[in-house]
Amino acid sequence: MQMKKYLLVSFLCLFFVTTMQAKNIFKRYPVESGMILYDINTTGIAPGLTTHTVGVSRLVFDHWGARELKEDDATEIQQGDFNEEVASHSMSMLDYGTIYTVDFDENVTYQTRDRNIDIAIAQGADMSDESLEILKEMKAIKLGTEEVAGYTCELWKTKDQSICLYKGIPLKITVKAAGFSSTRTAQSIILNQPISDNEFALPGFAVMVDDGYTNNASASVNTADYMAAVDNLHHKIKAMGIDLQDENITFTPTQEKEIINTLGERYLQKQKKLLPKLMVALKGARECMDHAENGTEASGCIKTVNRIDEALGDQTSNYDYTHWNKEKKDSIVKDIDTEIADLSVTIRCVKNHDKTTEVIECTEGSLTPKE
């Protein structure tokens, strides 16, 4: 868990000129849903070794790409000084900002979050032309069209690869370089049809949650607060007479503080209201955890803490309660003790100050704390 948030000007400036489009639909593809199955065929030649990889790949998405699964299942045949077959299997899924990466070797799924996607969803960003824009940036040349699995796609050529796009969706990708060639070709294409949830099913492996992961409820609150804060900032910037279209724009230290305080105002008011309640919840969780006899009881101890963190838009706890033992209990209790100590400092600073910059300086000693 992490209660403290610091708004860095260098990061936030990237979003000053963002146009709010919350009423628009977030799109990563120009079609609402799709399921494409590809053949994989790769050959590599090196002194004393030839490799040939064959396999299948699938791309599945719905909700315009807000939910997307990619999977490759292939076998590499190595021939030369030694002969060997190596199987590879990969899978990843994007689910409205949450990212799952499956490790089939270790039988584990890693879970993290993409804040940029959270913001894009909140803005209703249209990213459906991104593939074409990337090709143009690479100075790709359009060669014409090609038929792939019954669809006519636009064929684009770069220095070492060609890509055939249908409405921004790659149907055929060919890469050729010295001693290497690879082709990925769509064999079956289904677009704008209902996709079963079963197509997005992940294997039942243990899930390892990234330390910085924020759950869906917290992320939703966090992003809504962020967008509201940026909207407030637009009005503040206008009142300050600053032209964000000016490429040579610079901010004085006083203006930087005003920007940070505007962005942090909404969250600071929530801190003043909720942090005292969080302290009570943490102390209760500490006492409850001390007496927990199993993982089910221990997970119940932290529920109130998580609810308050969700209301704040902060990261919630992701403790492992399986195979409950004294070592796990002691580790969680120690973590809660640390949170209580940190929170006591934050509460004092939040109570005594009404500006985010003042709170940061109070808790960290300066506005730009060192790592």
Secondary structure, DSSP 4 states (H G I P E B T S, - for coil): -B------HHHHGGGTTPPP-TTSPPBSSSSS-EEEEEEEEEEEEETTEEEEEEEEEEEEEEGGGTEEEEEEEEEEEEEESS-EEEEEEEEEEEETTEEEEEETTTTEEEEEE-HHHHHHHHHT-B-TTHHHHHHHHTT-EEEEEEEETTEEEEEEE-SSEEEEEETTEEEEEEEEETTEEEEEEEEEEEESS---GGGGPPP--EEEEPTT---HHHHHHHHHHHHHHHHHHHHHHHHTT--TT-TT----HHHHHHHHHHHHHHHHHHHHHHHHHHHHHHHHHHHHHHH--SHHHHHHHTHHHHHHHHHHTPBPP----TT--HHHHHHHHHHHHHHHHHHHHHHHHHHH-SSHHHHHHHHHSSSS---
